[in-house]
Amino acid sequence: MDQTENLNQSKKILNAAFKCISSKGYANVSLRNIADEAGVVLSQLNYYYKNKEGLFVEVVKTLAQKYINEIEDTLAKGKSEKERIMSLIGYFQKTMRKDSGLFRILFDLTSMSLWSAPLKELLNNLVNNITALIEKYIFIGFEQKDKDKSYSTETLSRIVFGALFGTSAQVMLANGDNDIIDSLSAIEVFFN
């Protein structure tokens, strides 16, 4: 097998794992399910990823990088802090409506990370990276305007992310209720 074919097989397995995990949840998916979805033999999963946790870690790494890149691209398009927060809210709303599997995996990861050190580190890095992007693009210059405020821009960024993440969890629990998705727009109130 040449390097390109190895890369294609690995990507095919990752895509199948994402599809299976986002539709059934990590605990309900076997390596056999993923191998069947990818159209490969079970031994190839072990060859590329060693075990289920190793495969899930790779799925999460790939997903986290995609998520971070999309959020940064979204934030970079806005010309003002208000435009950037509205773009970020719009990104969350669109993702919940069109690609809720991303959130399912993120919530599955959150609960699993309480028991798995590698997953805990991945989730912590993801949250820190997203918080840093919010701080960089939305709270840019905030301290210069409001030096007397007692909260750091990092703290405020974590609150914004927490509101987005928490509301997204509510949407998933309510089976994608559009009223709850639309309620994300209320975060804008903090920027008026």
N, C-alpha and C positions, 0 to 999 in steps of 0.2 A: 504494500500500500504506500503510495507516495504522500508527501506532506499535504498537498491540496486535498486529496481524498480523505486524509485523516481530519483535516479541518472541516470539510463538508460533513463527515459523519458526526463529529463532535457537535457541530452547530445543529444538525438534524436532531440529535439527542437532546440538546438544550431546549430547542423549540418544542419538542414533544413533551419534555418535562414541564416546561412553562404551561403548556396547554392542559396537561393532566392535573397539575397542582392547582392551577387557577380555577379549574372547574370542579375538582373533587376535594381539594385540601391535601396537605402533605401527609397527614395521618391515614388518609383513605386511599393513597396511591401506592402501588407496589412498583418495584423496579420492572417487573413483568409488564405492568400496564404501560409504562413509559417505553419499554423496548417494543411492545406491540404497536404503540402509536407512532414510533419512529421507524418502524419496519426494519428493525435490526435484531440480532440475537442478543440474549441477555448478557452473555459474556462481554459484549462490546461496552456495555455500561460500566462494568467492573474494570475493563481495560482503561477506559478514559477517566473514570471518576472514583474508582475504588469501592464506594458504597453509596447508599442513599443520601446520607448527610453530605458527602463530598459533592454529589451531583447537585443537591439543593444549594449548597454554598456557591457553586458556580452559576446556577440560575440567578441567585440573589445578586452576585457580583455584576453579572451582565445587566440585570434589571436595574440595579442601583445606578450604574454608569449611564444607562439610557435615561433614566428618570432625572438624574442630575443635569445631563446635557440638555434635555428638553426644558427643564425649569430655567436653566441659565439662558437658553435661547429666548424663552418667553419673557423673562425679566429684562433682557438686554434691549428688547424692542421698544419699551416704553421710554418716553422723553422726560417724564416727571415721576416722582415717587407715587403719586396717585394713579397715573397710567400703569405703572409697573405692578402695583398691588391689584388693580383691576384685571390686568393681564394674568397675573398669578391665580386669582380667583377664577377667572375664565378657564384657565388651564385645568384646574381641579374639577370644575363643573363639566367640562368637555370630556375629561378622562373618565369621570364617574358614569357619564352617559354612554360613552362609546367603548371604553376599555377597562371595565370594572375589574377584570382579572388582575390588573396591576395592583389594585387596592386589596383584593382578596389575598394575594401573595404577601403583600406588605403586612396585613393584619395577622396572617398565619405566622409570618416570621416574628412578629412582635411577641406573640405568645410563646413560640418555641425558643426565642432568644433568652427567656428566663431560665432555661435549662441547658442551653448549649453555649459554651464560651465562644466558639468561632462565629456563631450566628449573632450573639450579643454584640461582639465587636463590629460585625458588618452593619448591624442596625444602628449602633451608636455612631459609626462613621457616616452612615447615610444621613441621619438626623443632623449631625454636626455640619456636614457639607451643605445641606439644604438651608439650615439656619444661617450659615455663613453667607450664602447667596442672598437670602432675604436681607440680611444686615447690609451687605455690600450694595445691593441695588435699590432697596426701599428706604433704608435708614441712612443713606449716604448724606452726610452733612447735618443729620438730626442733632448731634451733640452741639454743633456750633450754634444752632438756632435755640436750643433749650438747655443751656448749661446748668440751670438750676434744678433740672429734673433728677430724681433719685434713682432712676432705672437706667441701666446701660442699654446700648443698642442691641447687644447680644441677648439680653433678657427680653426685650421687646420683640426681637426676631423669633425667639423661642415661643413666645405667647402667640404670635401670628401663626407659626407653624402648628402649634398645639391646637389652635382653633380650626385650622384647615383639616388637620389630621383627625381630630375628634368629631368634627361634623361629617367627615367622610365615613367614619365608623358608623355614625348614626344612619347615614344613607344606606350603607351596606345592610345594616340590621333591618331597615325599613324597605328592603328590596328595591332600592333605587328611586324612592319617592321623590318626584320632581320638586315638590314644595320644599323639602329639606335641602336638595341640591341648590335650589334658588336662594335658600337662606344664607348660603356662603357670602352672598353679596353684602350682607349686613356687616361684614368685617370692614368694609369701606368706612363705616362710621368712625372708626379709630383714626382716620386720616382726614377728617373734615375739621 
